[in-house]
Amino acid sequence: MKMTAGKLAGMQAVSDDRGAIAAAAMDQRGSLKKALAKEKGSDVSDAMMEEFKGAVTEVLTSHASAILLDPQWGLAASKKRAKNAGLLLAYEESGYDNAKPGRLPGLLPGWSVQRLKSEGANCIKILLYYTPFEAREINEQKHAFIERIGDECRANDIPFFLEPVGYDPTGGDEKGPEYATVKPSVVKQSMAEFTQDRYGVDVMKVEVPVNMKCVEGAQAFAGTAAYSHDEALNHFRAAAAVATKPFIYLSAGVSNAEFTESLELAAESGVKFSGVLCGRATWKDGIPVYAKQGIEAFRNWLEGEGVENIGNVNNRLKVASPWFAAYGAASAETLA
């Protein structure tokens, strides 16, 4: 396989020297604004959003291969990243609080892949709420949507990172034990669908295929089992087996301890994951610090606990496979 010059350069920009992706995520918008406002007890200004993102970027990118930001409040922050850290920019409308019927996606008004690239993006990211158990007509709209994004990224010669996030189309709790029984199938079928060439996805940013709170014997176990330890390992393997493109794991808002435990399980399963794009598991505990004590206290928190959190994640990436290995290559250069 060969890769176009722009896509290859973009992938190298967001990877470390080994070809693993050890990226931080700071593209939260609506959910972050709500969390800050709740802790602050008042509205959160645009300046505060930019300041929060700037501090996270400035401190944590010294320990990351890249940072994922949004063009709404993250462009100023992108200029504060460490010299060797690449930049991914989000293209979708704020997604984690999507309550539309079918959770249909939308793009940021006034933006295009070309415009994001001109702002310095090395790669483009799209979050898509997706489940194979949704109505066919809904999923056909989502398939066509991703095909269009893939074509736009091809035309602009820039890598496309897709983040499918599973959900319950009946309105159930995605964090509960009932959904935990179907989550492995949601993740596996999403990976099988969107690693098809027609979508133009270069890297899948995926959820771990199990709910760690429902894994018997896990430190995160919350009392209701959906899988044994061995079953959980097999779910990691089954999801990885269908992927034909590199994939990395997202933290999905869980604690640092829970996310690092899930990476340990991935390592034990032997799957060839290519890294992480980790956001809230690194910095979310600093939200009340910033909201109640201000920027200096938050910066101090980031330099202490925030750096420790990202270090915990990085320590679990020693077993990560280089992204180019998913294409059967011994090095990125051989794909040129």
C-alpha positions in Angstrom: 0.0 0.0 0.0 1.1 3.6 -0.7 -0.1 6.8 1.1 -0.4 10.2 -0.4 2.2 12.8 0.7 -0.3 14.9 2.7 -1.9 12.0 4.5 1.5 10.5 5.4 2.8 13.9 6.6 -0.3 14.4 8.7 0.0 10.9 10.3 3.6 11.5 11.1 2.9 14.9 12.7 0.5 13.4 15.3 2.6 10.3 16.1 5.6 9.8 18.3 8.9 8.5 17.2 7.7 4.9 17.3 4.6 5.6 15.2 2.2 5.4 18.2 -0.4 8.0 18.7 -0.2 9.4 22.2 -2.6 12.3 21.8 -4.5 14.5 24.2 -8.1 15.6 23.6 -9.4 19.1 24.4 -12.2 19.5 21.9 -15.1 19.3 24.4 -17.4 22.2 24.0 -21.0 22.0 25.2 -20.3 19.4 27.9 -17.2 21.4 29.1 -19.1 24.6 29.3 -21.9 23.0 31.3 -19.4 21.4 33.7 -17.5 24.6 34.3 -20.8 26.6 34.8 -22.0 24.0 37.3 -18.8 24.3 39.4 -18.6 28.0 39.0 -22.3 28.7 39.8 -22.6 31.2 36.9 -22.3 31.5 33.1 -18.9 30.7 31.5 -17.6 33.2 28.9 -15.8 32.5 25.7 -12.7 33.9 27.2 -12.8 31.3 30.0 -13.3 28.5 27.5 -10.3 29.7 25.6 -8.2 30.1 28.8 -9.1 26.6 30.0 -8.2 25.0 26.7 -5.0 27.1 26.4 -3.8 25.9 29.8 -4.5 22.3 29.1 -2.7 22.5 25.7 0.3 24.4 27.0 1.0 22.0 29.9 0.0 18.6 28.5 1.3 18.7 25.0 4.9 18.4 26.3 3.8 14.9 27.2 1.7 14.1 24.1 2.3 13.5 20.4 -0.6 15.7 19.5 -3.6 17.6 20.7 -7.2 17.5 19.5 -8.9 20.9 19.6 -12.0 22.6 18.2 -12.0 25.7 16.0 -14.6 27.4 18.2 -12.5 28.0 21.3 -9.4 26.1 20.5 -7.5 28.0 17.8 -5.7 30.3 20.2 -4.8 27.2 22.3 -3.4 25.5 19.3 -0.7 28.1 19.1 0.4 27.2 22.6 1.1 23.6 22.0 4.6 22.1 22.3 6.7 22.3 19.2 6.7 18.6 18.4 3.0 18.1 19.1 0.7 17.7 16.1 -2.8 19.2 15.7 -6.1 17.5 15.1 -9.2 19.7 14.6 -12.8 18.7 15.2 -15.2 19.3 12.3 -18.5 18.2 13.8 -20.9 20.3 15.8 -20.6 19.8 19.6 -21.4 16.2 19.9 -21.4 14.7 23.4 -24.8 16.3 24.2 -26.4 15.5 20.9 -30.1 14.9 21.6 -31.4 15.0 18.0 -33.7 12.0 16.9 -31.4 9.3 15.7 -28.5 11.5 16.9 -27.9 12.7 13.3 -24.6 14.5 12.9 -23.9 18.0 11.7 -20.9 20.0 10.7 -19.7 23.3 12.2 -21.2 26.2 10.2 -18.6 28.3 8.4 -16.0 25.5 8.3 -14.7 23.1 5.8 -11.8 20.7 5.7 -9.9 23.2 3.6 -10.4 25.9 6.2 -9.4 23.6 9.1 -6.3 22.7 7.2 -5.5 26.3 6.6 -5.6 26.8 10.4 -2.8 24.3 10.9 -4.7 21.0 11.2 -2.6 18.0 10.5 -5.6 15.7 10.7 -9.4 16.1 10.8 -11.7 14.4 13.4 -15.4 13.6 13.2 -17.5 12.3 16.1 -20.4 10.2 15.0 -23.0 8.7 17.3 -23.5 5.2 15.8 -25.1 1.9 16.5 -25.9 -0.9 14.1 -29.2 -1.3 16.0 -30.6 2.0 14.8 -33.2 2.3 12.0 -31.8 1.5 8.6 -32.8 4.9 7.1 -31.0 6.7 9.9 -27.8 4.7 9.5 -27.9 5.2 5.7 -27.8 9.0 6.3 -24.8 8.5 8.6 -23.0 6.3 6.1 -23.5 8.9 3.3 -22.3 11.6 5.7 -19.1 9.9 6.5 -18.5 9.1 2.8 -18.7 12.8 2.1 -16.3 13.7 4.8 -13.9 11.0 3.5 -14.0 12.4 0.0 -13.4 15.9 1.4 -10.4 14.7 3.3 -9.1 12.9 0.2 -9.5 16.0 -1.9 -7.5 18.1 0.7 -5.0 15.3 1.2 -5.3 15.2 5.0 -5.9 12.2 7.4 -9.4 11.5 8.6 -9.9 10.3 12.2 -13.4 8.9 12.9 -14.8 8.6 16.4 -17.9 6.4 16.5 -19.6 6.6 19.9 -22.2 4.0 20.6 -25.7 4.6 22.1 -28.9 2.9 22.9 -31.6 3.9 20.3 -34.3 3.1 22.8 -33.0 5.7 25.2 -31.4 3.4 27.8 -28.4 4.3 29.9 -25.2 3.7 28.0 -23.2 3.6 31.2 -25.5 0.9 32.8 -25.1 -2.9 32.9 -27.9 -3.6 30.4 -26.2 -1.6 27.7 -22.9 -3.3 28.7 -24.1 -6.5 27.2 -24.6 -5.0 23.7 -21.6 -2.6 23.8 -19.1 -5.2 22.4 -21.3 -5.8 19.4 -21.8 -2.0 18.8 -18.1 -1.3 18.9 -17.2 -4.4 16.8 -19.8 -3.7 14.1 -18.9 0.0 14.0 -15.2 -0.9 13.4 -16.1 -3.4 10.7 -18.3 -0.8 8.9 -16.2 2.3 8.9 -12.8 0.7 8.2 -14.2 -0.1 4.7 -12.2 1.8 2.0 -15.3 3.6 0.7 -15.4 5.8 3.8 -11.8 7.1 3.5 -11.2 6.8 7.2 -7.5 6.6 8.1 -7.7 6.1 11.9 -10.6 4.8 14.0 -10.8 6.5 17.4 -12.9 3.9 19.2 -14.4 3.1 22.6 -13.0 0.2 24.5 -15.5 -2.6 23.7 -16.5 -3.3 27.3 -17.7 -1.4 30.3 -15.0 -1.8 32.9 -17.5 -1.4 35.7 -19.1 -4.6 34.5 -15.9 -6.8 34.2 -15.7 -9.3 37.0 -12.5 -8.9 39.0 -11.6 -5.5 37.6 -10.6 -2.7 40.0 -13.4 -0.6 38.4 -16.0 -3.4 38.9 -19.2 -1.8 40.3 -21.0 -5.0 41.4 -23.1 -6.1 38.3 -21.2 -8.4 36.0 -21.7 -8.4 32.2 -18.6 -10.4 31.4 -15.9 -12.4 33.0 -12.2 -11.4 32.7 -11.7 -13.8 29.9 -14.9 -12.8 28.1 -13.7 -9.1 28.3 -10.4 -10.1 26.7 -12.2 -11.9 23.9 -14.3 -8.8 23.2 -11.2 -6.8 22.7 -9.8 -9.4 20.3 -13.1 -9.7 18.4 -13.4 -6.0 17.8 -9.8 -5.6 16.7 -10.0 -8.6 14.3 -12.5 -6.9 12.1 -10.6 -3.6 11.7 -8.7 -3.1 8.5 -7.3 0.4 9.5 -5.3 1.6 12.6 -7.4 2.2 15.7 -6.8 4.1 18.9 -8.8 4.2 22.1 -10.8 7.1 23.6 -11.3 7.6 27.3 -15.1 8.4 27.0 -15.2 10.4 30.1 -14.2 7.7 32.6 -11.6 8.3 35.4 -7.9 8.1 34.8 -7.7 4.9 36.9 -10.5 3.2 34.9 -9.1 4.2 31.5 -5.6 3.0 32.3 -7.0 -0.3 33.6 -8.9 -0.7 30.3 -5.5 -0.1 28.4 -4.0 -2.8 30.6 -6.7 -5.2 29.5 -6.2 -4.3 25.9 -2.5 -5.1 26.3 -3.3 -8.4 28.0 -5.6 -9.3 25.1 -2.8 -8.8 22.7 -4.7 -6.5 20.3 -2.6 -4.2 18.0 -4.0 -0.8 19.0 -2.0 2.2 17.9 -2.4 4.5 20.9 -5.0 6.8 22.4 -6.8 10.1 22.1 -7.4 10.8 25.8 -9.2 13.8 27.1 -11.3 13.9 30.2 -9.4 11.1 31.9 -6.5 13.4 32.0 -7.9 16.9 32.9 -11.6 16.6 34.0 -10.8 16.6 37.8 -9.3 20.0 37.3 -12.6 21.5 36.3 -13.6 22.5 39.8 -10.1 23.8 40.5 -10.3 26.2 37.6 -14.0 27.2 38.2 -13.5 28.0 41.9 -9.8 29.0 42.2 -8.9 30.4 38.8 -6.2 29.9 36.1 -3.1 29.9 38.3 -4.5 27.2 40.6 -5.6 25.2 37.6 -2.2 25.5 35.9 -0.6 24.2 39.1 -3.0 21.3 39.2 -2.2 20.5 35.6 1.5 20.5 36.2 1.0 18.1 39.1 -2.0 15.8 38.8 -2.6 16.5 35.1 0.9 15.5 34.1 0.7 12.5 36.4 -2.6 11.4 34.7 -1.1 11.7 31.2 2.0 9.8 32.4 -0.2 7.0 33.6 -1.7 6.7 30.2 1.6 7.0 28.4 3.0 4.2 30.5 0.3 1.9 29.1 1.3 2.8 25.5 4.6 1.0 25.6 2.8 -2.0 24.0 1.0 0.1 21.4 1.7 -0.8 17.8 2.8 1.8 15.3 -0.1 3.0 13.1 1.7 2.0 9.9 1.8 -1.6 11.1 -1.9 -1.8 10.4 -1.1 -1.3 6.7 1.6 -4.1 6.8 4.4 -1.6 6.7 7.7 -1.8 8.6 8.0 2.0 8.7 6.0 5.1 7.7 8.6 5.9 5.0 7.8 2.7 3.1 4.3 3.9 2.5 5.5 7.0 0.6 
